Amino acid sequence: MMELTLAGDPNVHLLMELAPLMIIQLLYAVVTFLVCQKQNWNACS
């Protein structure tokens, strides 16, 4: 029954396609922030 609800919404398909890219982008941002903190650089500029 839940499959029918998800299959009927076209936005869910788009979100499922973009989810891996968003996860990779989030990991990249976290690693960049941590490296900037370690090097005493301003990560927010």
Residue pairs with C-beta under 8 A, 6 or more apart in sequence:
6 12
32 43
33 43
36 42
36 43
37 43
